[in-house]
Amino acid sequence: MLNTFILLSILFIIHETTVVIDPSKIDKQIKEISNNIKVGYFNPNDRPFMIFNLFYFIWTIVGLFTNYWIIFIGLILVGLFSSFFSKKTESPISRIRIRRLDSTMCILLLTLLLIIHQF
């Protein structure tokens, strides 16, 4: 069961890799969703993105209850810092750099999780 749980990290590594490759796409999508929510509009096309990120968040929280809790704390802290600094900056270039750094650090942590678990 734990093997399956840890294997899900491969899915998240793929996601984080796409963010490293094109962070402006994710930044634009997050900005649009945020603006839509502020005005009370929910675009059904955003549902898969929102569900995936919710699943990623829940997976990370559940991971706190495993032997690898320190890695999951790292993932949460990286996400919190990224969110905090992304909201503080108005410059799209700075937000893109923050997102790329966030994703790179998450890839490293998720890869470390796979290495430590050693299927």
C-alpha positions, 0 to 999 in steps of 0.5 A: 500500500505504501509502495503505491502511495509513494509511486504517486510521486512520479505523477507529481514529478511529471507535473512539476517538470511541466511547470519548470518547462513552462511556468508562465502557462501555470502562472497565467492559469492560476492568475485567471482562476484567482481572478474568476473566483474573486468575481464569483465565476467558476469556469468548468474548464478549470476543474481538472486543474483544481482537482489535480492540485487538491489531490496533490495537496491531500496526498502531501498532507497524508504523507505527513503520517508516513515514515517520510514525514520530513520530506512532506513537511519540506514539500509543504514549506516550499509550497507555502513560501512560493505562495507567499512570495508569488502573492507579494510580487506583481512582476510576472517575471519574478513570479515565473522565477519563483514558480520555476524554483518551487517546482525544481525544489519539489522535483528534488524532494519527490525524487529523494522520496523515491530514492529513499523508499527504494522500491 
